[in-house]
């Protein structure tokens, strides 16, 4: 039965290639397209069918495994060689050679001994060992190992911090020095001393200033031991107003705190 699409009246190819050369080229390819697709479809179906049937064909050529059934009541006996038993070898203890010994006899004192047995002398034990009976044998060998060097463990206690003596010193190698010298210190006391409260006093006022020169050049613990309390206080007040720095004293090459004494005597007209 002819496909109705191949009718020239209904094919698009006839319309496109009307009044043109239809013997070759695109017209032939388009005209044979349906037939080519049909052949390709049947070839694909045959190819996939062959692949699907191949396993069944190969299984048909395999031979079935033959299983031999052992008749009942028939048993096969296999002899097994028994292992050879080797008794354990008894260990023979070496026989130690006999050691020469000498019996150590100590006589028992009695009131009226019939026969006194003398004690064994030290000479008899020179080549033998002490035993219960006299035995003749090889003299024993004695070896004395020297004592091992025993190193006594070193016992270390806790490390104690070094005690620093920070007390002020009375005796030093180099005394403390004022930056302006001793005369500058004296002039500062005279110029800054306020003597208005001591006018009319004929007696000479005296006191001794004692203070500590610190390591940083400052002074502390100022005291005055004069007989007049007011004069002592004014002397301490004047000392604090003096401007200048002190060089600390030296002891053993190091700066130390030290005492410094300065006598003060004034007369007010």
C-alpha positions in Angstrom: 0.0 0.0 0.0 1.5 3.3 -1.0 1.9 5.9 1.7 -0.3 8.9 0.9 2.6 11.2 1.8 4.4 10.0 -1.3 1.6 11.3 -3.6 3.1 14.1 -5.6 0.0 16.1 -5.0 0.6 16.1 -1.2 4.4 16.1 -0.9 6.1 19.3 0.1 9.2 18.2 -1.9 7.2 18.4 -5.1 6.2 21.9 -4.4 9.7 23.0 -3.4 11.5 21.4 -6.4 8.8 22.1 -9.0 10.3 23.1 -12.4 13.8 22.1 -11.0 16.3 19.4 -11.6 15.1 16.5 -9.4 17.7 13.8 -10.5 20.3 14.6 -7.8 21.1 16.7 -4.8 18.8 17.6 -2.0 15.7 16.3 -3.7 17.0 12.8 -3.8 18.1 12.9 -0.1 14.7 14.2 1.0 12.8 11.8 -1.2 14.7 8.8 0.2 14.6 9.9 3.9 11.6 7.8 4.9 13.0 4.7 3.4 16.4 5.2 5.1 14.8 5.8 8.5 12.7 2.6 8.2 15.8 0.5 7.4 17.7 2.0 10.4 14.8 1.3 12.7 14.6 -2.4 11.8 18.4 -2.7 12.0 18.4 -1.3 15.5 15.6 -3.7 16.6 17.4 -6.7 15.3 20.7 -5.6 17.0 19.2 -5.1 20.5 17.2 -8.4 20.1 20.5 -10.2 19.3 22.1 -8.8 22.5 19.1 -9.8 24.6 19.0 -13.4 23.3 22.8 -14.0 23.5 22.9 -14.9 27.3 20.1 -17.5 26.9 22.0 -19.1 24.0 25.2 -19.3 25.9 23.5 -20.9 28.9 22.2 -23.6 26.7 25.7 -24.8 25.8 26.8 -25.1 29.5 27.0 -28.7 30.9 25.3 -29.4 34.2 27.5 -30.3 37.2 27.4 -34.0 37.9 27.1 -34.8 41.6 28.1 -38.3 42.7 26.0 -39.6 45.5 27.9 -41.8 48.0 25.9 -45.0 48.6 24.6 -45.3 52.2 26.5 -47.8 54.4 29.9 -47.5 52.7 32.5 -45.6 54.7 36.1 -44.9 53.7 38.7 -45.4 56.5 41.9 -43.3 56.3 44.8 -44.2 58.5 46.5 -41.4 60.3 50.0 -41.8 61.6 50.1 -41.3 65.4 52.7 -38.7 66.6 55.8 -40.1 68.1 56.0 -39.3 71.8 59.3 -38.1 73.0 59.6 -38.1 76.8 61.1 -34.9 78.3 64.8 -35.0 79.0 65.5 -35.0 82.7 67.9 -32.2 83.7 70.9 -33.6 85.6 72.1 -31.4 88.3 75.9 -31.1 88.4 77.4 -32.7 91.5 79.3 -30.1 93.5 82.7 -31.1 94.6 83.1 -31.9 98.3 84.5 -28.9 100.3 87.0 -29.6 103.0 85.5 -28.8 106.4 86.8 -29.1 110.0 84.5 -29.8 112.9 84.4 -27.0 115.4 84.5 -28.6 118.9 83.9 -26.6 122.0 84.5 -28.6 125.2 81.8 -28.6 127.8 83.2 -27.5 131.2 82.6 -30.1 134.0 83.4 -30.2 137.6 85.8 -33.2 137.4 86.6 -33.7 133.8 88.3 -37.1 133.0 89.7 -35.9 129.7 89.6 -32.3 128.5 89.1 -31.9 124.7 91.0 -28.8 123.5 89.1 -26.3 121.3 89.8 -26.2 117.5 92.5 -23.7 116.8 92.2 -21.0 114.2 95.1 -22.6 112.2 92.9 -25.6 111.4 90.4 -23.4 109.5 93.0 -21.8 107.2 92.2 -24.3 104.3 88.7 -25.5 105.4 85.3 -24.2 106.2 83.4 -24.6 109.5 81.2 -27.7 109.5 79.6 -30.3 111.7 82.1 -33.2 110.8 85.6 -33.4 109.5 85.5 -33.8 105.7 88.4 -34.3 103.3 87.9 -32.4 100.0 88.8 -29.4 97.9 89.7 -26.3 100.0 87.0 -23.7 99.6 87.7 -20.6 97.5 86.9 -17.3 99.0 86.7 -14.1 97.1 86.1 -10.7 98.7 84.6 -8.1 96.5 85.7 -4.6 97.2 83.0 -2.2 98.3 81.3 -0.3 95.6 81.8 3.4 95.5 78.7 4.8 97.1 78.0 8.3 96.1 76.1 10.1 98.9 73.1 11.9 97.5 73.4 15.7 97.5 70.8 17.2 99.7 69.8 20.7 98.5 67.6 22.8 100.6 65.5 25.7 99.6 67.4 28.7 98.3 67.1 31.4 100.9 66.9 35.0 99.6 70.0 37.1 100.3 69.5 39.3 103.3 70.1 42.9 102.4 71.2 45.1 105.3 69.5 48.5 104.8 70.1 49.9 108.2 71.8 53.4 108.4 75.5 53.2 109.1 77.5 55.3 111.5 80.9 54.3 110.3 81.5 54.5 106.5 84.4 54.6 104.1 83.3 57.8 102.4 81.0 60.3 104.2 77.9 61.8 102.5 78.6 65.1 100.7 76.3 68.0 100.1 76.1 69.2 96.5 77.1 72.8 97.4 79.7 71.7 99.9 79.7 72.0 103.7 80.1 75.8 103.6 77.1 76.0 101.3 75.1 74.0 103.7 76.2 76.2 106.6 75.4 79.4 104.7 71.9 78.0 103.9 71.3 77.5 107.6 72.4 81.0 108.5 70.5 82.8 105.7 67.2 80.8 106.1 67.1 80.8 109.9 64.2 82.9 111.3 65.5 84.4 114.6 62.7 86.9 115.2 61.5 84.9 118.2 64.9 85.0 119.9 65.6 88.7 120.0 67.0 89.9 123.3 68.5 86.5 124.2 72.1 87.1 125.3 73.1 83.5 125.6 74.4 81.5 122.6 71.8 79.0 121.4 73.1 75.6 120.5 71.7 72.4 119.0 72.9 69.4 116.9 71.0 68.3 113.9 71.0 64.6 113.2 69.5 63.1 110.0 69.8 60.2 107.6 71.2 60.6 104.1 69.3 58.1 101.9 70.8 56.2 98.9 68.9 58.5 96.5 70.4 61.7 98.1 67.3 62.7 100.1 67.3 63.2 103.9 65.0 61.7 106.5 64.5 61.3 110.2 65.6 64.8 111.1 66.2 65.4 114.9 67.6 68.2 117.0 68.9 67.6 120.6 69.5 71.1 121.8 68.4 72.5 125.2 65.8 75.0 123.8 62.8 73.3 122.3 61.8 76.4 120.1 65.4 76.6 118.8 65.4 72.9 117.9 62.1 73.2 115.9 63.3 76.3 114.1 66.6 74.5 113.2 64.7 71.5 111.8 62.4 73.9 109.9 65.4 75.7 108.4 67.1 72.4 107.4 64.1 71.4 105.3 64.1 74.7 103.4 67.7 74.3 102.2 67.8 73.4 98.5 70.3 70.9 97.3 71.1 67.2 96.9 73.3 64.9 98.9 75.6 62.3 97.6 75.2 59.1 99.7 78.0 57.6 101.7 80.0 54.7 100.5 80.8 51.5 102.3 82.7 48.7 100.5 82.2 50.5 97.2 78.4 50.6 97.5 76.0 53.4 98.4 74.5 53.0 101.9 72.3 54.9 104.2 74.3 56.9 106.8 73.8 59.2 109.7 75.0 62.8 109.4 75.4 65.3 112.3 75.7 69.1 112.0 76.1 71.4 115.0 74.3 74.7 115.0 75.1 77.6 117.3 73.7 81.2 117.1 73.6 84.4 119.1 70.9 87.0 118.7 71.6 90.6 119.7 
